[in-house]
């Protein structure tokens, strides 16, 4: 996958400088509340009510008491107990909010997926928690963000129904969240935790948290692996059958008028028209997704390159600096995802033209194509009429130019002689 951000020999120095800046601003923001309390309040204000918050605090107190009782039996010192309690708070809080942040449309009982809100808030709070651990610059590379976009979903939807499209997306969710899938197993074996998210429509996100620094090669490998799972899924391929008459009619005859005219044709003519539509479609439906990802460290470098103060502005706060870095990481992942989509589309244009045309031909384009074909018929008729007029006048072939252009609302033919 081509890199938008070039490699920089200054990377270690930049990460170190930005990290020191974040630590200083984090210390300045410290008050009476701990980072865990800030995390809890921030997430609580977004999603859950007071009763649920009380239940969460009670559970944390109960778990902390249990850990304290284990201290003497296990021989922990005070620092280890404190760390275990902090980890417990983080885990319990995440689990509680995760259950409240499932994406309502694409989540199913057996394959729930989080909304983007949960992942983005977790990303931000992970950075706050990290600052309290006095991290090294290398730890800034433990976080990654991957974005996926389903290819040709509008064309897919134009061939079927909204409900069927939702089921298709839910099947993609099953691939992204399946703990026994080949890609997720690879992620687990690498000691990486992942939060899959649905961001609405045809877009999905993975937030990765490594136990060691991640690499761009690892991110690219995860993207490629999920793309392979989607493109080779027989279940996903079965969602659209190009030999189904209803699919051919919906795809090839996008307007009501066209379908009305088609219904009035004799059986043989209808069958011939369906064969003509089928000939424009690929041999089979091939699902695919475009993907792009970025590491937090890459997002920091990108933010520094774009900021005239090198992220050292006097009006900077921990929250604003964190927001800049997180957004820069997400933006870089999105830019790479779009680039991946563009390159794949160009490759289709040259290697699989029918798939390329299907990808582009949503209902709006097909309506314009229909208008263009009607104008071409009208243009041919105008040429014949003009030729007849010229013959009746006994004129030789006079210079004649006939042009046509298509506008979505006002298709027009103009001609001059």
C-alpha positions as CSV (number, residue, x, y, z in Angstrom):
1,X,0.0,0.0,0.0
2,X,1.5,3.3,-1.0
3,X,2.5,5.6,1.9
4,X,1.2,9.1,1.9
5,X,3.5,10.0,4.7
6,X,7.2,9.6,3.8
7,X,9.6,7.9,6.3
8,X,11.5,10.4,8.4
9,X,14.9,10.0,10.0
10,X,13.6,12.6,12.6
11,X,10.8,10.4,13.8
12,X,12.3,9.3,17.2
13,X,13.2,12.9,18.0
14,X,9.7,14.2,17.0
15,X,7.9,11.5,19.0
16,X,10.0,12.2,22.0
17,X,9.4,15.9,21.9
18,X,5.6,15.5,21.4
19,X,5.5,12.9,24.2
20,X,7.2,15.3,26.6
21,X,4.8,18.0,25.6
22,X,1.8,15.7,26.3
23,X,3.2,14.6,29.6
24,X,3.7,18.2,30.7
25,X,0.1,19.2,29.6
26,X,-1.3,16.1,31.3
27,X,0.4,17.0,34.6
28,X,-1.0,20.6,34.2
29,X,-4.5,19.2,33.8
30,X,-4.3,17.0,36.9
31,X,-6.7,17.9,39.7
32,X,-8.5,16.2,42.5
33,X,-9.9,13.5,40.2
34,X,-7.9,10.5,39.0
35,X,-7.5,9.6,35.4
36,X,-9.8,6.6,35.9
37,X,-12.5,9.0,37.3
38,X,-12.1,11.3,34.3
39,X,-12.5,8.4,31.9
40,X,-15.6,7.1,33.7
41,X,-17.2,10.5,33.8
42,X,-16.4,11.3,30.2
43,X,-17.8,8.1,28.9
44,X,-20.8,8.1,31.3
45,X,-21.9,11.5,30.2
46,X,-22.1,10.2,26.6
47,X,-24.2,7.1,27.0
48,X,-25.4,5.8,30.4
49,X,-27.6,7.0,33.1
50,X,-27.1,7.6,36.8
51,X,-28.4,4.1,37.9
52,X,-26.0,2.3,35.6
53,X,-23.1,4.5,36.8
54,X,-23.9,3.6,40.4
55,X,-23.9,-0.1,39.5
56,X,-20.6,0.3,37.8
57,X,-19.0,2.0,40.8
58,X,-20.4,-0.7,43.1
59,X,-18.8,-3.4,40.9
60,X,-15.5,-1.6,41.0
61,X,-15.5,-1.4,44.8
62,X,-16.4,-5.1,45.1
63,X,-13.5,-6.1,42.7
64,X,-11.1,-3.8,44.5
65,X,-12.0,-5.4,47.8
66,X,-11.4,-8.9,46.3
67,X,-8.0,-7.8,45.0
68,X,-7.0,-6.4,48.4
69,X,-7.9,-9.7,50.0
70,X,-5.7,-11.5,47.5
71,X,-2.7,-9.3,48.2
72,X,-1.5,-11.1,51.3
73,X,-2.2,-14.6,49.8
74,X,-0.3,-13.8,46.6
75,X,2.5,-11.8,48.2
76,X,1.9,-8.6,46.2
77,X,3.5,-5.3,47.3
78,X,1.5,-2.1,47.3
79,X,2.6,-1.0,43.9
80,X,1.5,-4.3,42.3
81,X,-1.9,-4.1,44.1
82,X,-2.4,-0.5,42.8
83,X,-1.6,-1.6,39.2
84,X,-3.9,-4.5,39.4
85,X,-6.7,-2.3,40.7
86,X,-6.1,0.3,37.9
87,X,-6.2,-2.5,35.3
88,X,-9.4,-3.8,36.8
89,X,-11.1,-0.4,36.7
90,X,-10.1,0.0,33.1
91,X,-11.4,-3.5,32.1
92,X,-14.7,-3.2,34.0
93,X,-15.3,0.3,32.7
94,X,-14.6,-0.8,29.1
95,X,-16.9,-3.8,29.3
96,X,-19.7,-1.8,30.8
97,X,-19.6,0.9,28.1
98,X,-18.9,-1.5,25.3
99,X,-22.3,-3.2,26.0
100,X,-24.0,0.2,25.8
101,X,-22.2,1.2,22.6
102,X,-23.2,-1.5,20.1
103,X,-24.2,-0.2,16.7
104,X,-27.9,-0.6,16.6
105,X,-28.5,-1.4,12.9
106,X,-25.7,-3.8,12.0
107,X,-25.3,-5.6,15.4
108,X,-26.9,-9.0,15.7
109,X,-27.2,-11.3,18.8
110,X,-24.4,-13.5,17.6
111,X,-22.3,-10.8,16.0
112,X,-22.5,-7.5,17.8
113,X,-20.3,-4.6,16.7
114,X,-19.5,-1.3,18.4
115,X,-20.4,2.1,17.1
116,X,-17.5,4.4,16.2
117,X,-18.2,6.5,19.3
118,X,-16.9,3.7,21.6
119,X,-13.7,3.2,19.7
120,X,-12.8,6.9,19.4
121,X,-13.5,7.6,23.0
122,X,-11.5,4.6,24.1
123,X,-8.6,5.8,21.9
124,X,-8.7,9.2,23.6
125,X,-8.9,7.8,27.1
126,X,-6.1,5.3,26.4
127,X,-3.8,8.2,25.7
128,X,-4.8,9.9,29.0
129,X,-4.1,6.7,30.8
130,X,-0.8,6.2,29.0
131,X,0.5,9.6,30.1
132,X,0.1,8.5,33.8
133,X,2.5,5.6,33.1
134,X,5.5,7.7,32.2
135,X,5.8,6.0,28.7
136,X,8.7,5.9,26.3
137,X,8.3,7.3,22.8
138,X,8.2,3.7,21.5
139,X,4.9,3.2,23.3
140,X,3.2,5.7,21.0
141,X,3.5,3.1,18.3
142,X,1.3,0.6,20.1
143,X,-1.9,2.1,18.8
144,X,-3.3,1.8,15.3
145,X,-6.5,2.8,13.4
146,X,-7.8,0.9,10.4
147,X,-10.7,2.0,8.1
148,X,-12.6,-0.1,5.7
149,X,-15.1,0.9,3.0
150,X,-17.4,-1.5,1.2
151,X,-16.9,-1.3,-2.6
152,X,-19.8,-0.7,-4.9
153,X,-22.5,-0.8,-2.2
154,X,-24.7,1.7,-4.0
155,X,-24.8,-0.5,-7.1
156,X,-25.4,-3.5,-4.9
157,X,-28.3,-1.7,-3.2
158,X,-29.8,-0.7,-6.6
159,X,-30.0,-4.4,-7.6
160,X,-31.9,-5.4,-4.5
161,X,-33.6,-4.0,-1.3
162,X,-32.5,-1.9,1.6
163,X,-33.2,-4.9,3.9
164,X,-31.1,-7.2,1.9
165,X,-28.3,-4.7,1.8
166,X,-28.4,-4.5,5.6
167,X,-28.1,-8.3,5.8
168,X,-25.1,-8.2,3.5
169,X,-23.4,-5.6,5.7
170,X,-24.2,-7.7,8.8
171,X,-22.4,-10.7,7.2
172,X,-19.3,-8.4,6.7
173,X,-19.6,-7.6,10.4
174,X,-19.5,-11.3,11.2
175,X,-16.1,-11.6,9.5
176,X,-14.7,-8.6,11.3
177,X,-15.8,-9.7,14.8
178,X,-15.3,-13.5,14.5
179,X,-12.7,-14.4,17.1
180,X,-12.1,-17.7,15.2
181,X,-11.5,-16.1,11.8
182,X,-8.0,-16.3,10.4
183,X,-7.3,-12.6,10.6
184,X,-8.6,-12.2,14.2
185,X,-6.5,-15.2,15.2
186,X,-3.5,-13.5,13.8
187,X,-4.3,-10.4,15.7
188,X,-4.7,-12.3,19.0
189,X,-1.5,-14.3,18.4
190,X,0.4,-10.9,18.1
191,X,-0.9,-9.9,21.5
192,X,-3.0,-7.1,20.0
193,X,-6.5,-6.1,21.3
194,X,-9.0,-4.9,18.7
195,X,-12.2,-3.0,18.9
196,X,-14.3,-3.4,15.7
197,X,-16.7,-0.6,14.9
198,X,-19.4,0.3,12.4
199,X,-19.3,4.0,11.6
200,X,-22.5,4.1,9.6
201,X,-23.5,3.1,6.0
202,X,-20.7,1.0,4.4
203,X,-17.8,2.0,6.6
204,X,-16.1,0.0,9.3
205,X,-13.1,0.7,11.7
206,X,-10.7,-1.3,13.8
207,X,-8.9,0.3,16.8
208,X,-5.8,-1.7,17.6
209,X,-3.9,-1.7,20.9
210,X,-0.7,-3.7,21.0
211,X,1.3,-5.0,23.9
212,X,4.4,-4.0,21.9
213,X,5.0,-1.4,19.1
214,X,3.1,-2.2,16.0
215,X,4.5,-1.7,12.5
216,X,3.1,-0.4,9.2
217,X,3.7,-3.9,7.7
218,X,1.5,-5.5,10.4
219,X,-1.3,-3.0,9.7
220,X,-1.1,-3.6,6.0
221,X,-1.1,-7.4,6.6
222,X,-4.3,-7.1,8.7
223,X,-5.9,-5.0,6.0
224,X,-5.0,-7.5,3.2
225,X,-6.1,-10.4,5.3
226,X,-9.6,-9.0,6.0
227,X,-9.9,-8.0,2.3
228,X,-9.1,-11.6,1.4
229,X,-11.7,-13.0,3.8
230,X,-14.4,-10.7,2.3
231,X,-13.5,-11.4,-1.3
232,X,-13.4,-15.2,-0.9
233,X,-16.5,-15.5,1.2
234,X,-19.0,-17.7,-0.6
235,X,-21.8,-16.4,1.7
236,X,-21.1,-12.8,0.6
237,X,-21.0,-13.8,-3.0
238,X,-24.4,-15.5,-2.7
239,X,-26.0,-12.2,-1.8
240,X,-26.3,-11.1,-5.4
241,X,-27.1,-13.5,-8.3
242,X,-26.7,-11.8,-11.7
243,X,-28.9,-14.6,-13.2
244,X,-31.9,-13.7,-11.1
245,X,-34.5,-11.9,-13.3
246,X,-35.5,-9.5,-10.5
247,X,-31.8,-8.4,-10.2
248,X,-31.5,-8.0,-14.0
249,X,-34.7,-5.9,-14.2
250,X,-33.8,-3.7,-11.2
251,X,-30.2,-3.2,-12.5
252,X,-30.9,-2.8,-16.2
253,X,-34.2,-1.0,-16.1
254,X,-33.8,1.6,-13.3
255,X,-36.8,3.8,-14.1
256,X,-40.5,2.9,-13.6
257,X,-41.2,3.8,-17.3
258,X,-38.6,1.3,-18.5
259,X,-40.1,-1.4,-16.3
260,X,-43.6,-0.7,-17.4
261,X,-42.6,-0.9,-21.0
262,X,-40.7,-4.1,-20.3
263,X,-43.7,-5.7,-18.7
264,X,-45.8,-5.1,-21.8
265,X,-43.3,-6.8,-24.2
266,X,-43.9,-10.3,-25.6
267,X,-42.1,-13.1,-23.7
268,X,-39.4,-13.5,-26.4
269,X,-38.6,-9.8,-26.4
270,X,-38.4,-9.7,-22.6
271,X,-36.1,-12.7,-22.6
272,X,-33.9,-11.1,-25.2
273,X,-33.7,-7.8,-23.3
274,X,-32.7,-9.8,-20.1
275,X,-30.0,-11.5,-22.0
276,X,-28.6,-8.2,-23.2
277,X,-28.6,-6.8,-19.6
278,X,-26.9,-10.0,-18.4
279,X,-24.2,-9.6,-21.0
280,X,-23.1,-6.3,-19.4
281,X,-22.7,-7.8,-16.0
282,X,-19.7,-9.7,-14.5
283,X,-19.7,-13.5,-14.4
284,X,-20.4,-13.4,-10.7
285,X,-20.7,-10.9,-7.9
286,X,-17.3,-10.3,-6.2
287,X,-17.6,-8.5,-2.8
288,X,-14.6,-6.4,-1.8
289,X,-13.6,-3.7,0.7
290,X,-11.0,-0.9,0.5
291,X,-8.8,-0.4,3.5
292,X,-6.2,1.9,5.0
293,X,-4.5,2.2,8.3
294,X,-2.2,4.4,10.4
295,X,-0.2,4.1,13.6
296,X,-0.5,6.7,16.3
297,X,3.2,7.6,15.7
298,X,2.5,8.3,12.1
299,X,-0.4,10.4,13.0
300,X,1.8,12.5,15.3
301,X,4.3,13.0,12.5
302,X,1.6,14.1,10.2
303,X,0.2,16.5,12.8
304,X,3.6,18.1,13.3
305,X,4.1,18.6,9.6
306,X,0.8,20.4,9.4
307,X,1.1,22.6,12.5
308,X,3.0,25.8,12.2
309,X,3.9,25.7,15.9
310,X,5.1,22.1,15.7
311,X,2.4,21.2,18.3
312,X,4.2,23.5,20.8
313,X,1.7,26.4,20.8
314,X,1.2,28.3,24.0
315,X,-2.6,27.9,23.9
316,X,-2.3,24.1,23.7
317,X,-4.0,22.0,26.4
318,X,-3.8,18.3,26.9
319,X,-7.3,17.8,25.5
320,X,-6.6,19.9,22.4
321,X,-3.2,18.3,21.7
322,X,-4.7,14.8,22.2
323,X,-7.6,15.7,19.8
324,X,-5.2,16.9,17.2
325,X,-3.1,13.8,17.3
326,X,-6.1,11.4,17.3
327,X,-7.7,13.2,14.4
328,X,-4.5,13.3,12.5
329,X,-4.1,9.5,12.9
330,X,-7.7,8.9,11.8
331,X,-7.4,11.3,8.8
332,X,-4.2,9.5,7.7
333,X,-6.0,6.1,7.8
334,X,-8.9,7.5,5.9
335,X,-6.6,9.0,3.2
336,X,-4.9,5.7,2.7
337,X,-8.2,3.9,2.5
338,X,-9.4,6.2,-0.2
339,X,-6.1,5.8,-2.1
340,X,-6.5,2.0,-1.8
341,X,-10.0,2.3,-3.3
342,X,-8.8,4.5,-6.2
343,X,-6.0,2.1,-7.1
344,X,-8.3,-0.9,-6.9
345,X,-10.9,0.8,-9.2
346,X,-8.2,1.7,-11.8
347,X,-7.0,-1.9,-11.8
348,X,-10.6,-3.1,-12.3
349,X,-11.0,-0.7,-15.3
350,X,-8.1,-2.4,-17.1
351,X,-8.5,-6.0,-16.0
352,X,-12.2,-6.5,-15.3
353,X,-14.2,-3.8,-17.3
354,X,-17.6,-5.3,-16.6
355,X,-16.9,-5.3,-12.8
356,X,-15.7,-1.7,-13.2
357,X,-18.8,-0.6,-15.0
358,X,-21.0,-2.3,-12.4
359,X,-19.1,-0.6,-9.6
360,X,-19.8,2.8,-11.2
361,X,-23.3,2.3,-12.5
362,X,-25.5,3.3,-9.6
363,X,-29.1,4.2,-10.3
364,X,-28.4,7.9,-11.1
365,X,-25.8,7.0,-13.7
366,X,-28.1,4.4,-15.2
367,X,-30.9,7.0,-15.5
368,X,-28.4,9.3,-17.3
369,X,-27.4,6.4,-19.5
370,X,-31.0,5.8,-20.4
371,X,-31.6,9.5,-21.2
372,X,-28.5,9.4,-23.4
373,X,-29.7,6.4,-25.3
374,X,-33.1,8.0,-25.9
375,X,-31.3,11.1,-27.2
376,X,-29.2,9.0,-29.5
377,X,-32.4,7.6,-31.0
378,X,-33.8,11.1,-31.4
379,X,-30.6,12.3,-33.0
380,X,-30.7,9.4,-35.5
381,X,-34.3,10.4,-36.4
382,X,-33.3,14.1,-36.8
383,X,-30.5,13.1,-39.2
384,X,-32.9,11.2,-41.4
385,X,-35.4,14.0,-41.4
386,X,-32.8,16.6,-42.3
387,X,-31.5,14.4,-45.1
388,X,-35.0,14.0,-46.5
389,X,-35.5,17.8,-46.4
390,X,-32.3,18.5,-48.2
391,X,-33.1,15.9,-50.9
392,X,-36.5,17.5,-51.5
393,X,-34.9,20.9,-51.9
394,X,-32.5,19.4,-54.4
395,X,-29.5,20.5,-52.4
396,X,-26.3,18.6,-52.2
397,X,-24.9,17.6,-48.9
398,X,-24.6,20.8,-47.1
399,X,-22.3,21.2,-44.1
400,X,-24.3,20.0,-41.1
401,X,-23.4,19.6,-37.5
402,X,-25.6,17.9,-35.0
403,X,-24.8,17.7,-31.4
404,X,-26.5,16.5,-28.2
405,X,-25.8,16.9,-24.6
406,X,-27.4,15.3,-21.5
407,X,-28.5,17.1,-18.4
408,X,-30.1,15.3,-15.5
409,X,-33.3,17.3,-15.6
410,X,-33.4,18.5,-19.2
411,X,-32.0,16.2,-21.9
412,X,-31.7,18.2,-25.1
413,X,-30.8,17.8,-28.8
414,X,-29.6,20.7,-30.9
415,X,-28.6,20.8,-34.5
416,X,-27.5,23.3,-37.1
417,X,-27.1,23.2,-40.9
